[in-house]
Amino acid sequence: QVHLVESGGGLVKPGESLRLSCEASGFTFSDYFMNWIRQAPGKGLEWVSYISSSGRAIYYADSLKGRFTISRDNAKNSLFLQMNSLRADDTAFYYCVRDGGGWSLDSWGQGTLVTVSS
Amino acid sequence: QSALTQPASVSGSPGQSITISCTGTRNDIGAYNYVSWYQQHPGKVPKLMIYEVNNRPSGVSNRFSGSKSGNTASLTISGLQAEDEADYFCSSCTTNYFVFGTGTKVTVL
């Protein structure tokens, strides 16, 4: 059974950094593209970033303007999101999500909450 | 990357059919057959309901169906049930990679 567990969220001040982690199990992690998706409380879904199975192809939402960096360690079945220069509007639940193929997000973690507030 | 446009709310009585629209552009829905739909109950994680316009993952009821015409995709829920009350989001790949819809709250009257 696919299992995705995020960690690393918390309360930070504007301008600070945070690193999110996602531990995957129940499937061959290195075979799958992965994404970070976020959702502000009570709001809609927003795609943040994508990384190919090998890690060679990476894309980000234009709105992030280079502040976030996605990476993965296939040997440790782990996905990461380094977030710098955090702003209040980055406050959201951040989900680690598997791409099941055909741009279908078929498995979601439970999410980790990032709160940016002074 | 502008979000795909969905109606804020759709409602129906048990047993009825409802359709949720998802309008994009020639750069997303109009260009690719990679439209997906997600169901999210309050406090829960989104669940994939439809992928590649009209395919259902294993375990998803056949009461859910998808279609696409031009720049607009649609999700139809037939035989509406109380458990279908939830938020629904569409998504599509785009020339800038990926985008979600604004979301639709489905209410079962």
Interface residues (C-beta under 8 A of the other chain):
Chain A: N35 G44 L45 E46 W47 Y50 Y59 A61 D62 S63 Y95 G100 G102 W103 S104 L105 D106 W108 G109 Q110 G111
Chain B: Q1 A3 Y32 Y34 S36 Y38 V45 P46 K47 L48 Y51 E52 N55 P57 F89 S91 S92 C93 N96 Y97 F98 V99 F100 G101 T102 G103
